[in-house]
């Protein structure tokens, strides 16, 4: 669809998408506000029930949704950039944190990947214990 030829409709659609307020969008679009609240409400209703305006609002909302979409892929890309930055400024702990963030994001923080093709673990929980406890457990 693209931008509407009617400038007031286009402005109203854009302002509504950014504010969520149809009356404010109507006012900012330059429509006369020298009327009663009831008259303004009627005019706002008329503008925002216009199929062309509704279509443009839906289009603008879809564009906004794409801009604000967060996916595993986008988070992974962000963490890769963070890791690269950490390496470039010689901050290994931040680089490790970025790698751990990616591992958690992809579910690898709860698994051990085994090289044993015959007896691969399905899920292993790891507990970090001190040497005294390890001796007691191992006999």
C-alpha positions as CSV (number, residue, x, y, z in Angstrom):
1,X,0.0,0.0,0.0
2,X,2.6,2.5,1.0
3,X,2.0,6.1,2.0
4,X,-1.5,7.4,1.6
5,X,-2.1,10.3,-0.9
6,X,-4.3,12.0,1.6
7,X,-1.7,13.7,3.9
8,X,-4.1,14.0,6.8
9,X,-5.0,10.3,6.7
10,X,-1.4,9.3,6.5
11,X,-0.5,11.6,9.5
12,X,-3.4,10.3,11.5
13,X,-2.4,6.7,10.8
14,X,1.3,7.3,11.7
15,X,0.4,9.2,14.9
16,X,-2.1,6.6,16.0
17,X,0.5,3.8,15.5
18,X,3.0,5.7,17.6
19,X,0.7,6.9,20.3
20,X,-2.3,4.5,20.3
21,X,-4.6,7.5,20.7
22,X,-7.0,8.0,17.8
23,X,-8.2,11.4,19.0
24,X,-4.7,12.7,19.4
25,X,-3.9,11.3,16.0
26,X,-6.9,13.2,14.6
27,X,-5.8,16.4,16.1
28,X,-2.1,16.1,15.0
29,X,-3.3,15.4,11.5
30,X,-4.6,18.9,11.4
31,X,-8.3,18.3,11.5
32,X,-10.3,21.1,13.1
33,X,-10.6,20.8,16.8
34,X,-13.0,23.7,17.3
35,X,-16.0,21.5,17.9
36,X,-17.5,19.6,20.8
37,X,-16.0,16.4,22.1
38,X,-18.9,14.4,20.7
39,X,-18.4,15.9,17.3
40,X,-14.7,15.2,17.4
41,X,-15.5,11.6,18.5
42,X,-17.8,11.2,15.5
43,X,-15.2,12.5,13.1
44,X,-12.4,10.3,14.6
45,X,-14.7,7.3,14.2
46,X,-15.3,8.2,10.6
47,X,-11.6,8.6,9.8
48,X,-10.5,5.4,11.5
49,X,-13.3,3.3,10.0
50,X,-12.2,4.2,6.5
51,X,-10.9,1.0,4.9
52,X,-7.9,2.8,3.4
53,X,-6.8,4.3,6.8
54,X,-7.4,0.9,8.5
55,X,-5.2,-0.8,5.9
56,X,-2.4,1.7,6.4
57,X,-2.6,1.4,10.2
58,X,-2.3,-2.4,9.8
59,X,0.7,-2.0,7.5
60,X,2.4,0.5,9.9
61,X,1.8,-1.8,12.8
62,X,3.3,-4.8,10.9
63,X,6.4,-2.7,10.2
64,X,6.7,-1.8,13.9
65,X,6.3,-5.4,14.9
66,X,9.2,-6.4,12.6
67,X,11.4,-3.7,14.0
68,X,10.8,-4.8,17.6
69,X,10.9,-8.6,16.9
70,X,13.3,-10.4,19.1
71,X,14.3,-13.9,18.0
72,X,16.8,-16.5,19.1
73,X,18.7,-15.6,15.9
74,X,18.8,-11.9,16.6
75,X,19.9,-12.5,20.2
76,X,22.6,-14.9,19.0
77,X,23.8,-12.3,16.6
78,X,23.9,-9.7,19.3
79,X,25.9,-12.0,21.6
80,X,28.3,-12.7,18.8
81,X,28.9,-9.0,18.3
82,X,29.4,-8.6,22.1
83,X,31.9,-11.4,22.1
84,X,33.8,-9.9,19.2
85,X,33.9,-6.5,21.0
86,X,35.1,-8.2,24.2
87,X,38.0,-9.8,22.3
88,X,38.8,-6.5,20.6
89,X,39.1,-4.7,23.9
90,X,40.9,-7.7,25.5
91,X,38.2,-8.5,28.0
92,X,38.1,-12.3,28.1
93,X,35.6,-12.5,31.0
94,X,33.1,-10.6,28.9
95,X,33.8,-12.8,25.9
96,X,33.2,-15.9,28.1
97,X,30.0,-14.3,29.4
98,X,28.8,-13.8,25.8
99,X,29.5,-17.4,24.9
100,X,27.7,-18.6,28.0
101,X,24.8,-16.4,27.1
102,X,24.6,-18.1,23.7
103,X,24.9,-21.5,25.3
104,X,22.0,-20.8,27.6
105,X,20.0,-19.3,24.8
106,X,20.4,-22.5,22.8
107,X,19.8,-24.8,25.8
108,X,23.4,-26.1,26.1
109,X,23.7,-24.9,29.7
110,X,21.9,-28.1,30.9
111,X,23.6,-30.6,28.7
112,X,26.9,-32.2,28.0
113,X,27.6,-33.1,24.5
114,X,29.2,-36.5,24.4
115,X,31.6,-37.8,21.8
116,X,30.5,-41.4,22.6
117,X,28.2,-42.4,19.8
118,X,27.2,-45.7,21.6
119,X,26.2,-44.3,25.0
120,X,25.5,-40.6,24.6
121,X,24.0,-38.9,27.7
122,X,20.5,-37.7,27.3
123,X,20.7,-35.1,30.1
124,X,23.3,-34.7,32.8
125,X,23.2,-32.3,35.7
126,X,26.6,-31.1,36.9
127,X,27.3,-30.2,40.5
128,X,30.5,-28.5,41.6
129,X,31.7,-29.9,44.8
130,X,34.9,-29.5,46.9
131,X,37.6,-32.1,47.1
132,X,36.6,-33.4,50.6
133,X,33.1,-34.1,49.4
134,X,34.4,-35.8,46.3
135,X,36.7,-38.1,48.4
136,X,33.7,-39.0,50.6
137,X,31.5,-39.8,47.7
138,X,34.1,-41.8,45.9
139,X,35.0,-43.8,49.0
